[in-house]
Structure formats: C-alpha cells, structure tokens
Amino acid sequence: MQVLLTGATGFLGRRVLRALLDQDLTVRCAVRLGSDVNALKAFIGEEDWVRVQTEPANLSRLDECRVLLTDCDVVYHVAAGLSGCTSSLILNSAVPTRTLMTAAADVGCRRFVLVSSLGVYGPQELPRRAILNEDCPIDSVPHLRDSYTYSKILQEEVAREIANHRAIPLTVLRPGVIYGDERGVLTHRIGLPFGQWLLRMGGRQQIPLTYVENCAAAGANSGFAAGVDGQTINIVDDDLPNGREIIRRYRRSGRKLRIVGIPQFAIGWVARFNESYSDWSEGHIPKVLTRHRVQAMWKSLQFSNERAKRLLNWNPEIDLDTAFQRTLSPEG
C-alpha cells in the first residue's frame, strides 16, 4: 500500500506522517523546494525515516503530480495556504487541489482525503446552542468573513467538482481549532489578542478544539476506513471547554494575560457600532467586527464528533487535561 502525503513538514502534516508510519505504511511526501526535510527527519526519527520518501514537487503542475502519484493508492492532501491575501490563498489552496485531484484521477488513486476546516460552516442561521454537525450549511457569503474561509470553501468546491466529474472517491475532513505545543490555545474563537491583552468575546461559548495528535490520528484513519467515500467529517475532541475555562488554564500555567471582556449579549451591538463607524469614517476605522463575522465566530453552539467516531473508528486518545498540560508546559 502506497500513500502520498502533502504538507508533511507542517504542524498537522508531520503528525499525520507519524500516524501513518505507526500503521507500518511507506509514505511518499510531496514537499516544496527549500522545505526543511532535516527537521522533519528529526521529528520522525532515524528508525522510521527509512519508510519515508520525500519528493520535491510543484503541486500546480499536472505533469509533476502524475509522476508523484505513480503507484499511489491514497492521497492525503494536508497542504494549504494559511495566511495572505485572497489571491495568494487561492493560489496555494484551490489551484493545487484541482491539479493534484486531476492527476489522482488520471493514475487511478482509490481515495483522495482533503483536509479542510470547520470554519467553512455558516452558523448565522442556526439558533443559539444548536449542534453544529456535517448537515449544517456552509457559509453562503464567505467573502464577508475572511480570505482564509473563502479559500477553503473554494477548495472544497473544486474538489467536489472533480470528484463528481472524474469519479474519484473523495473524503473531506473539517478539523476544528487545531492546537498543540507549537500552536497555542488562545484562538480567535475566544477573542482578539492585542499583545498581552485579550478582547474576550463572550466566554461561555464552546470552543471546537482538537489536539493535533488526536486530529492526526483521525486523518490517518480516514484513508482506509470503510464507508467514508463521499463523506464530510468534522474532527473535534470530546469535553470541549468554553473560552473562560481556556483562559483560566492559560493563566494557571504561569502566563500573563489581561482581559477586556465583552458580554455575549453585547457583541452584536459592538459589531453594529464598528460597521456604522467604519462606514461613517469612509474606512478610516476598519471593520474588524461585523455582524456576519460575529455570528460565525462567537455564537454559542455545540459541536458534534459523532460521525468521526462512527465512520473512522476514532476516539480522541489524548484527553483535555493531558493536551493542555503538553501545550502549556514551560517546554511547550
């Protein structure tokens, strides 16, 4: 069994690689020119590295992707743009996905796993405390949110178009907020950071976290689980904390953080004021908060991982206490 993994040098990608190696697989990794393969080798270790093949490749070139995918059965597409302007994010997410999926269909891969994001949902129409699961609609106007959300929705649309046109089995994973020792717990779903200050938005809303090792295990399972072709699967951990609990744990670890809190009921008012003042000042004050973004980011919702558990035979192995201890330890 031969698998291809993109994004192997990234935060999630190298954990997916390790999870695949733990299943005694040989993994071919597509890496960008100039990627620090030595750091990846150190992370994996000498003993397992013999089953890793690293291949520099431009995922926007169809001929290179076809060669890259020779004899591959499953593709794990983890690589994606994370920051930058809209055009840059599309160039680094949607375009490579189209090319790689086309090549995968050409060579006869039996499954394509796309790692997307829980952020693509549009919970604006959901009632408060509703359960957000895979049946909820995606954001119909993502350009009102941010460039990243827009690029991930476009990436999914491209992937589904090719899956339908070329009959290549597609599984879409939508992780929540991925955290770990290299990526902290103070997500924008809690509030907006300003140095050692945090503008906390609400605080009692559940935060859809997934510890990076748990997320990687689910990702690895998705390539070989039965009955996941054509499925969309959310990846979040059990016992999700709210924003206030995360801040308490953060402070107990010895880290300093000053809080300015906006109550849940007042967030919408603040957003309306920000929008109105931005319009009145002709953009002199940017629209950091909008009513659309507020509903998407800080509405009180619950998050389900039932489908991931059922279809992927997955349970988050690392519990919240252990994950936070690892993430917030002085060495983390």
Helices and strands as residue ranges (DSSP letters): E 2-6, H 13-21, E 26-31, H 37-44, H 46-49, E 52-56, H 62-68, E 74-77, H 86-92, H 94-107, E 111-115, G 118-120, G 123-125, E 131-132, G 142-144, H 147-166, E 170-175, E 177-179, E 191-194, E 197-201, E 209-211, H 212-221, E 232-235, H 243-252, E 258-262, H 264-280, H 291-298, E 302-303, H 306-312, H 320-328
